[in-house]
Amino acid sequence: MYFLLWYTTLENQAQIIQFLNLMYLTNDQGNGVISNCKDMITSEVMNIVKKYSIFFDDKTIFVFRQQCG
């Protein structure tokens, strides 16, 4: 995860959106890294984000979907 070299903690919504775009877009956005596609549900993605940020600690899955979907 190259992104984690830039941020040790995702501190705001803009950083979280950038992280999600780099990690979970289905096509290469010029970052030079192509990964295998994997189907994931929203709660799986949220749990990964919560490992690197406290932004959603007190939020529900519905808030996560609204702000990141």
Contact map, one row per residue, 1 for C-alpha under 8 A:
111110000000000000000010000000000000000000000000000000000000000000000
111111000000000000000000000000000000000000000000000000000000000000000
111111100000000000100100000000000000000000000000000000000000000000000
111111110000000000000000000000000000000000000000000000000000000000000
111111110000000000000000000000000000000000000000000000000000000000000
011111110000000000000000000000000000000000000000000000000000000000000
001111111100000000000000000000000000000000000000000000000000000000000
000111111100000000000000000000000000000000000000000100000000000000000
000000111110000000000000000000000000000000000000000110000000000000000
000000111111001100000000000000000000000000000000000111100000000000000
000000001111101100000000000000000000000000000000000011100000000000000
000000000111111100000000000000000000000000000000000000100000000000000
000000000011111110000000000000000000000000000000000000100000000000100
000000000001111111000000000000000000000000000000000000000000000000000
000000000111111111100000000000000000000000000000000000000000000000000
000000000111111111110000000000000000000000000000100000000000000000000
000000000000111111111000000000000000000000000000000000000000000000010
000000000000011111111100000000000000000000000000000000000000000000000
001000000000001111111110000000000000000000000000000000000000000000000
000000000000000111111111100000000000000000000000000000000000000000000
000000000000000011111111100000000000000000000000000000000000000000000
001000000000000001111111100010100000000000000000000000000000000000000
100000000000000000111111100000000000000000000000000000000000000000000
000000000000000000011111110000000000000000000000000000000000000000000
000000000000000000011111111110000000000000000000000000000000000000000
000000000000000000000001111100000000100000000000000000000000000000000
000000000000000000000000111110000000000000000000000000000000000000000
000000000000000000000000111111111100000000000000000000000000000000000
000000000000000000000100101111110000000000000000000000000000000000000
000000000000000000000000000111111000000000000000000000000000000000000
000000000000000000000100000111111000000000000000000000000000000000000
000000000000000000000000000111111100000000000000000000000000000000000
000000000000000000000000000101111110000000000000000000000000000000000
000000000000000000000000000100011111000000000000000000000000000000000
000000000000000000000000000000001111100000000000000000000000000000000
000000000000000000000000000000000111110000000000000000000000000000000
000000000000000000000000010000000011111000000000000000000000000000000
000000000000000000000000000000000001111100000000000000000000000000000
000000000000000000000000000000000000111110000000000000000000000000000
000000000000000000000000000000000000011111011000000000000000000000000
000000000000000000000000000000000000001111111000000000000000000000000
000000000000000000000000000000000000000111111100000000000000100010000
000000000000000000000000000000000000000011111110000000000000100000000
000000000000000000000000000000000000000111111111000000000000000000000
000000000000000000000000000000000000000111111111100000000000000000000
000000000000000000000000000000000000000001111111110000000000100100000
000000000000000000000000000000000000000000111111111000000000000000000
000000000000000000000000000000000000000000011111111100000000000000000
000000000000000100000000000000000000000000001111111110000000000000000
000000000000000000000000000000000000000000000111111111111000000000000
000000000000000000000000000000000000000000000011111111000000000000000
000000011100000000000000000000000000000000000001111111000000000000000
000000001110000000000000000000000000000000000000111111111000000000000
000000000110000000000000000000000000000000000000011111111000000000000
000000000111100000000000000000000000000000000000010011111100000000000
000000000000000000000000000000000000000000000000010011111111000100000
000000000000000000000000000000000000000000000000010011111110000000000
000000000000000000000000000000000000000000000000000000111111000000000
000000000000000000000000000000000000000000000000000000011111101100000
000000000000000000000000000000000000000000000000000000010111111100000
000000000000000000000000000000000000000001100100000000000011111110000
000000000000000000000000000000000000000000000000000000000001111111000
000000000000000000000000000000000000000000000000000000000011111111100
000000000000000000000000000000000000000000000100000000010011111111111
000000000000000000000000000000000000000001000000000000000000111111111
000000000000000000000000000000000000000000000000000000000000011111111
000000000000100000000000000000000000000000000000000000000000001111111
000000000000000010000000000000000000000000000000000000000000000111111
000000000000000000000000000000000000000000000000000000000000000111111
